[in-house]
């Protein structure tokens, strides 16, 4: 039972609950018939941790939270708790949750006390903190926030047990030495209640403002109508399935061709569920800036109808940082110094000014208040309903938004993944990690004199790599001209040296002075690379392989993630629902397998909304494009392209599976007669060169303009050349990834797992490159275009089945289709 308070008190504990909550939450409590009408109807939920961090801003966390704490904190807690369990009355990990009431609101406070002693002469609440700071430097008043957490648990427990006083023991555990240092403070229940009231009032004021905002937001959402006169073909079905999957807590994998209106088809029903309280926040994930802009434009279109929605577009730290050289050490960056105490004013200023937050207005406000714009973005995220960001802010363990996706209890958020066909390769990169011996040796040379302890750790890593190379040399195999060794075993011998390097380098980072050395940036980069390696090593599982390539100083050891679906699934488990959509998710069963889908999750395949007669598709299946036949069919390939483009003035793109193949065909093609303007994709094109290339396609109707490109490259997706800016596309080859160790290892893995290794490693990724490239052609219901597929394999049954239904039946040259006559007839219909 709760401790009964005197009548003059307005705050007190009114109930005991058992389930903890790690996140701030706002929900309306329904009143029962005959209930006290004066009882507040709004319950605000908050964890002890978040309550303290909200009401007691503390900048010491910038330097206090280190790798050692993050990685070893839980182990240290367990070690200390086990020490005290022998004392008999000690309980560890005690969950406490209470409902705190005032005349205006109720706040449900919950959390987990590290430990509790129930002794004859009193009760002690145990709060444990792990630190790499020397214990001699830690005094009783080291951190107000650390005491605050202990006092919150003390108040909850004392109120529950009707205690008049209670003791808080704050223990600092120094992991390197294994020693601990403790401080005791005893508090009366009256003093603790006054303290709790001081924490709750600022939080409740913010929560009430959030509740008021949500009420206004929800009214605007309920009044919101679909922003177009009618749904496009397939768009209503996409919207309905999105809505149902959110309601049912499922994942949806949707293939929605270009022109379906994918963005509005998923965003509109998602926003509607916000008002119903089904979800609390939407994350719209993109792989490219172009799709990010599409989401922003969809939001702006809805605001024209009166929608009120707080929307944040997250910009990468490197892009938004005002420094030329980024250094997030608070001793070196004035934008971080005192950030926690100064940031709330800036957040309030932006919230009052606008509902949409982007790089421009965030940076402007941050500079006005001398704040870190990236950290300001993260603080704004807590206030926002829709967050538009890159995949990595949700899925990458290095930079994911931990406040949303790594809490112990989940928030009912929604994850929308645009261009989801890109997620598999991105996720494999996120969950893989490498050690380069060349980088180890170069850094060893640079720091040898100044940092002997770090040097020693690097030399240990180098020796282990040399030993691994020697043991595996005889068992190497070859793929795509690269010699490699692969094993399912994790290289345990690297764990000790890598950990030692991380510890020594972290110590240097915490204690180094202001003077910059030539090696400073490189060493910090290497630190984070090897930290990532260690973190990934802890995820090592049957879905991983250890890959070794190169030799001597060029040796590279990679922890290769072959199947990130399990990790993606775990992240999506923290959300209520996830909607993954793209114009090219073919076959859907394949993408559901590799992107963390479950058997109960839905799949949706929509037809193209564009008139079939506007697209000419032909297969030139009398040409072989396999590597060993390319030279033999070089002239025929060039002639097929020539016949496809020569009869109609317009703009064309020709896509090849490799840069070398493209230049070889281009050399033959330039000798053919014709008034063509030829462009070609260069290696390593910068943004200016890319824009210049695409700018050529703004001209049309004057000449036959042909752009030679690489499939899967910068022009293979994410560009929009509607109307006459692009009238024809030629695709040479079936898009198979080049043979290399990684693809061969993947083929073997999926052969064992699915019995279809070649399809998973080569065929399916290849056909999606083909579909992405072909998707550049028809961008609106009035566009007309001609698509030529050159490769004998396109005429085979297994490939024909992977092509869009609306393309069928597809005429083939082997069945008598004449390319020149076919294109002439198609364009004459215009």
N, C-alpha and C positions, 0 to 999 in steps of 0.2 A: 504493500500500500504506500501511497505517496505520503510524505510528511505534511501534516496539516499546518497551514500558515495562518498568521493572524489576519483578521479581516481587513486591516488597513493596507495590507500588501496587495498590489495589483498583479504581480507576477507570481507564478508558482508552478509546481509540477502537478499535472492533473491525470497522468496515466503512465503505465509502464508497458512498453512494447518490446519485442524481441528481435526484429529484423533490422540489421544495420543498413544505413544508406551512406554511400560515399559521395553522393552528388547533391548539389542544390536542386531543389525541385519545388514546384508550385502546383498544388492541386486544390480543387474545391471539395469540401466535405458536404455531403447531402445531409440535411437536417431531418431527423425522424419526427413523426407526428407528435405534437405535444412537447417537443424539445424546447429548451430555453431559447427564445428568440434573440436574446442578447449575446448568446454564445457566438464567437467569431466563426464565420463559415469558411475561412481560408486557412489552410495549413501549409506552412512553409517547411520543407525538409532540408536539412543541412547536416553534413558530417562534422564531427569535432574538428578535424583537420582543416576543412574548408572554412568553417566559422572563424577559427583562429587566424588563418591566413588572410581572410577578408577584413577582419576588424583590427588585427595587429600586423600591419605591413612591416616587413623586416628585410633589410637589404643584405644581412649577413648570409642569407641563403645562397647568394651568388658565389661566395667563396667557400661556404661550409659544405655544400653538396658536391662531393667528389665521386670519382669512379669507384673508389674503395667503398664508400658508403652505399652507392647504388647497387653494386654487385655483391657486397658482403654484409650489408645491413641486416637482411633477414637471417643469415646464418649467425651473426653476432647476437641478435635477439634470442634466437633459439638456445645458443650456448649459455647466455646469462640466465635465461629462464630455467634451463636444466640444472644449473648450479643451485638455484633457490628452491626448486621443487623438492629437494631432499629435506627442506625445513618443515615439510608436512602441511602447513596451512596455505602454502603459496599456490595460487591459481594463475595460469597464463592464458593470454588471448581471451579476455572476458568481454563479451559483447554487451553494450549498454545502450539503451534507447529510451528517451523520455519525451513527453509532450509538455512543452512549456507554454503557458497561456498568459495573455494580457487581455484587456478589454477590447483590443482592436484585432488581434491576430493570435495564432498558435504556431509555435515553432517546434518541430520534431527534431531533436538533436540526437545523433547516434554515432557510435564509433566503437573502437576496440581498445580496451585498456591492455597494455603490455603485461601487467601482472597485478595481483591483489593479495596482500597478506591480511588475514583475519586473525588478529592476535588478542589475547586476553586484555591487554592494556590499550588496545586501539587498533584501527585499521590503517593500512598503508597502501596507497596507490603507487604503482611502479611505472615510471615513464623512462624508456631506454632510448638513448641516442648514440649512434655510431659515428666516430670521428677519426680523422687522420691528424687533427691538430694535437700537439703535445698536451698532455694532461696538465702540465705545469702552467700552461697558458689559459686554461679554462677555470674560471672562478664562478662563484654562486650566481652572479648576475650576468653570466655570459650571454644568455638569450631569453628575452621576455617571452617569446613565442613558445619555447620549450616548456617553460613553467605554465604557460597558459593552457596547453594541452592537458597537462597533468591535473590542473585545477578544474578543468571541465569534467574530466572523468571523476574527480573527487566529489564535485557537486552532485553529479548524477547518482553516484553510488551512495553518498551520504543521505541524500534525499530519499532514495529508495529504502535504505535501511533505518531511516529515522535517527541518524547520528547527529550529535551536536557538534562534533569536531572530527577531523580526519587529517592524515598526514600524506603529503606527496613526497616521494623519493625520486629525484631526478638523477639518473645514472648515465655517465658518459663512458662509453667503452672504446678504448684505444686499440684498434684491431692489430696494428703492427706489433705491439708489445703484449697484447692480450690482457692488459690491466684495465681496471675501471676506477672511476672516481664518482662518488655520490654526494648529494646534498639533500637534506631533509627540511621541509617546512610544514608546519601544522597550521590549519585554517579552521575557523569556526564556520558553521553552516551559513550564518548571516553574512559573513564576509564573502563567502563563495557565491552566495546568491546575488550580492551586490555586484561582484565581479562578472557573473554570467549575464546579468542585466546589461552591463556595460558593453559586453560583446554582442548581445542579441539586438539591441536597439539599432545600431548602424546597419546590421545585416537586414533586419526587418524593414527598415526604411527603404533600403535598396529593393528588397523583395516585394514590398507594396508597390513601388514604382514599376517593377517588372510586371506585377499582376495587372496594374492599370494599363500598361502598354499592351499586354496580351489581350486584354478585354477589347481595347480599341482595334488591335490587329485582327482579332477574330471576327469582329463586326464587319470589318472591311473584306475579309475573306468570304464570309457568308453571303455578302452582297455581290461577290465577284462572279462574273459570267465568262464563259469561254470567249477569248478575244477575237475570234473570227466568226463570220456569219454561219459557217458550217465546218464540220470536221472533214479532213481529207480522208481518202480511202485508207482504211487500216488504222487511222489515228484514234478514232473512238474506241476501237478494240484494244489498242495499246493503253489508252487512258483507263479503260475499265479494268484490264488485267493488272495494271499498276496499282489502282485503288484496292482491288481485292487482295493482292499479295501483301500490301501494307496492313490491311485490316487483319489478315490471317497470319501475319508474322512469317511469311515465306520469302524466298528469293525468286526473282523472275529473270530469265535469260531470254532476251527479245532480239530477234533480227528484224529490223525495220529499215527497208531500203531508202535511199536518198529520195527526198520529197514527201516522206510520210509525215514529217513534222515531229521528229522524235523528241526534241527538247521540250516543246510545249506539251507533247503527249504524255510525258512523264512528270513534268514540273507542275502543271496545272492540278492534276489529282493529288500530287504530293502536298501542295500548299493547302488544298481543301482539307486534307486529313490533319493538318496542324490545328485548324479551328475546332475540329472534333476532339482534340486532345489525344488522338491515337499516337502521335509522335510529338516530340518536343523540339526537334531540330533536324534540318536537312543538310546533308553534305553532298554537294554536286562536284564530282571528281572528273578531271579532264587530264589528257596527256599533252595537250598543246594549247598555245595561246589563242588559236583560232576558235577552238570549241569553247574555250572560256568566254570569249567575246559573244558567242551565240547565246550562252546561258545568261549573260548580263543583258543582252538585247531582249530576251524573252521576259526577264524581270521588268525591264523598263516598259515594255508593252503592257504588262499587267498593271503597272502603276498608273497608266493613263485612265484606267477604270476606277482608280481610287484605292488600289491595294496599298496597305501599309505593312511593310515587311522589312526588318533590318537585315541587310545583306552585306557580307564581307567577302571581298576578293583577296585571298592571301597571296602575297608576293614573296618569292624566295628571299632568304636573308641576304645572300650575296648581292641581289639586285637592289634591295631597298636600303641596305646599309649606306650611310652617308660617308663612311671612310673609304679611301682608296684601297687601304689594306685593312682588312677586318681583324680586330683583336677584341674579343668579348671579355677580357679580363677587366673587372671593375676598377682595378688600380690604373688601368691604361685608357679606359673609355669613359669620358665624362657623361655620355648618354645613359650609362648604366648606373653610375654612382648615384645613390639615393633614389633610384628609380621607383621603388615600391611606395615611398612616401609622396612622390610627386605625380604619379601616373593617374590617380583617380580624377584629378581636376581635368586632365586632358581628355579622359574617356567621357566624362560628363559633357564637356564642351562639344565633342564630336556627336554625341548622342542627341544633343539639343539641336544641332545644326542640320543634320541630314539622317536619312535612313540607309544610305548606301555608302560603304567605306571601301576605298581603293588606294592604290599606291600614292596617288597624287594628294588626296586630302589627309591621309594618314601621315605622310611625310611632312606636309605643311604644318600640321598640328604638333607633330613630334618635335620639329625644329623650333617651333615657337616656345615649347616648354623644355627644350634641351633634353629630350628623351629618345631612347632607342625606338625607331619606328617599327622594327620587327616585333619587339616585345609589346608595344602598344597594339599591334595587330592581334596578338594572341590574347591580350586582355579584352579587346573588343569582341573576340569570338564568343566569350561567355555571355555577351549581351545580344548576340545575333541569332536570327531564326534560320537563315540560309547562308552557308559558307561555301564559296566556290574556290576550289583549290586543286593542286596537283595530286595525283595518286599517292605520292609518298607521305603526305600529311596524315593519311589514314593507315596505309599499309607498311611503310618503311619503318623498321624498328629504330632507326637512327634519328628520325625527325618526326615521328608520328605525334599527334596531339594527345599526349598522355592524359591530360585532364579530361578527355572524352573517351578514350579507347583503352586505357590501361588502369582504370579504376577497378575496385573489387566488385562493384555493382554496376550494372549497365544503365545507360541512359536510353530512353526509348527514342533513338534517333533513326533516321533513314539515310542509307547510302545509295546515291545514284551514280553509276559508273558509265560515263559517256565514252564512246569509241572503245568498248571493252575488249575488242580484239587485241589491243595493245597491252593489256594488263599482264598477260602471261609472261612475255619477255621482260617487261619491267619488273615484275615480281621476282623472277629468277635472278635478276641483277641485285635486287634488294636483299635477297636471302642467300647470296653467294659472297665469298670473300677470298682474297688472294694475298700471298706474300711474295714479293719480288726480291730475289737475292741481290740483284743489281742495286736496288734502292737501299737495301740493308748495308751493302758494302760501301756505297757512296756516302751514306750518313755516318758510318763508322769512321771513315777517313776524316770527315769534317769536324767531328766532336771529340776525337781521340784525346786531345790535350786538355780541353776544357771540362769535359764531363766523363770522367773515367768510369763511373758506375753505370751510366747509360751505355757507354762504349762496350763494357764488359758484357752487358745483356745482349747487345746486338751481335757481338762475336759469338755468343752462345747460340743464338738463332742461326747464324751463318754456318756454324759447325754441324748443327742438327740437319740443316738442309743438305749439306755436303754428304752427310751420312746416309740420308734418305736417297739421294741421287745414286750413291754407290750401290746400295742394296737393291735398287729397282732397275738399274741400267740394262740388265740382261733380259728383262721381261717387257721391254717396251714394244709397242706396235705402232702402226702408221695409219693416218687418215688424212686425205687431202694434202699430202706432202708434208705433214707435220708428225714428228715422232712424239709419242706420249706414253705415259703409264697411268693406269687407273685402278683404283681399289675401293671397296666399300668400307675399308677400315679407316678410322680416324687416326691421324698422326699424333698420338699421345705425347711423343717425345718433345713436341713443340710447346705444349701447354706451360711448362715451367719457365722456359726462357722468355716466352711472350709475356707471361704474367709479370715476370721480373722487369722486363723493359717498360711495361705500362706503369708499374709502381714507381720505378726510378724516374721516369720521364714526368710523371704526374708531380712528384716531389719537386722536380726542377721547375715545372710550370707554376707551382704555388709559391715558390721562394725566389724565383729569378727577379732581378732588378729591372730598371727601366731601359737599360742598354740593349739594343738589338744586335744580334750577331748574324753573320751571313747564313747560318744554318737554322735560325729561329723558326721561320715559316715552314721550312722543310721538315724539321723535327716535329713540329706540332701536327702537320699533315700526316706524317708517318705514325704518330701517336694515335690519331683517330682511326687510321686505316687498320692498325693492329688491334685497337680496341674493338673495332667492328669484327675483325677476325675472331677474337676471343668470344664476343657475344654470339656470333654465328656458330662457333664450335659447340656452344651449349645447346644449340638447336639440332645438332648433327643427329641424323636418324637414317632409317633405310631409304629415305627419299634423297639422300646425298651420296656423292662420290668424291673421293680425293683424286684430283687430276694433277699430274706433274708434266710440264712441258719445258722445253729448252734444256740447256746444260751449262755447267760451269757458272759463270757470273750471270748468265741469261736465264738461269733456272727460275721457274715460277710454279708455286704450289697453290692450288685453288680448291677451296671447299665448294663444290659445285652443286647447287640446288637444281634438281631435275624436275621436281613436282612441288611447286609452291602452293598447290591447292589447299593443303592441310593448314598452312599458316594463314592463307587468305580466309579460309573458312572460320578459323578462330577469331579473326578480327571481325568478320561479319556476324559472328555469334554475339558480339557485344552490342549489336544494333537490333532494332526490332525487325527491320526488313532491309533487303538490298535489291536494287533493280539494275541489272547489267544489260546494256543495249548498244547496238551498233548496226550499221548497214551490212556488215559482213561478219556474221557469227555462223559460219557454215563448215561442218554440220553442227547443229546446236548441241547434240549429245556430246560431241568432242569438247566444246567449250564449257559445258556444264561439268564435265569430268575434270578439266584442268584448272578451273577457276573457283574451286571450293564449293561446287554445287552438291546438293543432296538429292536422293531419289524422289523425295516429296516436293522438290522445288519445280516450279512451272517453267515451261519453255513456250515461246510464241514466235511463229514465223509468218511475217506479213508479206503480201504481194506488192509489187511496185505499183504506185498510184498513177504512173504515167502511161499514156496510150502506147500500146505495143507497136503500132504502125510507125511510130516516130523513131524506132530503133532498128537498124539493120545489123544483124549478127551473123557472121560467116566464119567457119572453121577451115583453115588451110591445113589439111591433115596429110598432105603429100610432102611435107617438109619435116626433117628430123632436126631437133635443136639440142639433143644430148651432146655432151662435150666432145665425144669421139667422132661425131658426125658433122660438127659445125662447119669445118672447112669444106667438106664435100658439098654441103647445101648452102654455102655462103651466097652464091649468085642467085639461087632460087629464092632465098629469104629476101634479098634486096629487091628482086623483081616483084615479089608479092607485095611488098610495101609500095613499090612504084605504081603498080596497077591499082592499088587501093586509093591512092591520093591524086593521081594525075588528071582525073576527069572532073574534079570539082574544086573550084577556088575556095579555100577555107584554111582553118588552122588545125593542125594534127599533132598528136603526141605518139611517139613510138617507144615502148618500154621493153627493156632487155634484162635478162637475169644477172648480168655482170657488166662492169665498166669495160673490160677488155673485149667482150663480145660486141658491145655497142660500137666501140671505135673500129673494130674489124669490119662490121657491116657498113658503117658510115663511110669507110674508105671506098668500098665497092659502090655504094649508092651514089656518091658524088660524081662518079664517072658516067652515070646515066643521064640521058637528055631530059631537059625540063627546066622551066623557069621557077625554081624553088628558092625560098629563103630558108637556110638550114641553121638551126640552133642546136647546141648540144650541152648536156650537163657536164660541168667540169668537176674534178675531184675537189673536195673540201671547199665548196662554195660558201662564202660568207653571206650575211643577210643582204648586203647591198647587191651582190652578184645574183642572188636568188631573186630579189625583187626586180632587177633589171631583166632577167630571163622571163619572168612572168609578165612584165610590162610589155613585152613584145606581143603578147596575146591580146592586149587591149586594142590592137589594130586588126581589122578583119575585112574580108570582102575585096581585098586589093590584089592578093597574090596567094600562092600556095605556100604556107608557112609550116615548117615541120620541126618539132622539138624532139631530139633524141635523148632519152632519159633512162635511168636505172630503176627497175621495179623494186618497190619497197624503200626507195630513197626519198629525198625531200620533196619530189614532185609526184610521188606515187599515191599520196593521200593528203587530206587537209587543205587542198586548194579548191577554189570554187570558180570555174570558168564557164559561167552560164551563157545562154544565147549563142551567138555566132563566134564567141571567143574561142570555142573548141567545137569542131564539127566531126572529128574523126579520131579514133584511137586504134593503135595496133599493138598487140601484146605478143612478144616473141618468147616462147617457152612457157612452161607451166609453173614457173616461179619457185621451184624447189630451192631451199636454202643450200648454200655451198657445203660440200662434204668437208667436215672438220672434226676434230676430236669431240667437241661438245655435242654435235648433232649425232655422231655415231654412238656416244655413250647414252644419249637420250633414246635413240632407236632401240638399243639393247634393253634399257630399263622398261620402256613401254611394251616391248615385245613380251617380256616376262610378266608384266602387270596386266596388259590388255589383250595380248596376243595379236597386236596390230602395230608393231613398232615403227615400220616404215611410214605408215599413214600418219602417225602421231608426230614423228620427227620431221617428215619431209612433205608428204602429200597435202595434208590439211593446212600447214602454214603456207605452203606454196599457193594453194588455190585462193587463200584469203588475200595474198598479195595481188593475184590476178583480179579478184573482185574489187579490191580497193582501187587499182589502177583503172579498171573499166568504169568505176563509179565516178570518175572525173568527167564523163561524157555527157550524160543526161542529168541536168540539174533542176529542170522545171518542166511543167506540163506542156510548154510550147517548144522546148528544145527538140531538135532532130539531130541524129548522129549515126555514124557508121563504125562498127566495132569488128576488127579482124583478129582472130585468135590463130596464131601460127605455131603448130606443133602437132605431130601425128597423135600424141596421147590425148589431145582434146576430143578426138573422135572415138575414144574407147569408152565402154559403158561406165566404168568406175569414175571417170572424170565427167562424163555427161551428166551423171546423177548429182554431181556437186554443183553444177551450174544452176542459176536461178530458173525457177519453173517458167517464168514469163519469157525466157529466151527460146524455149522449145516450140516447134522443132527447129533445129539449127542446121541450115544447109552446109554441105561440105564439098570441098573441091574434089575429093575422091569419088563423090556421087554425081559429078558433072557440073557443079557450080562454077561459073566463070567469074572471076573477081572483077574484071573490068566491066563486063556487061551488067553484073549485079549491082555495082555501085552506080553506074550510069542510070539504070532503071530506077533505083531508089531516089536519086536526086532529081530525076525528071518529074517525079510525082509531086514535087513541091509546087 
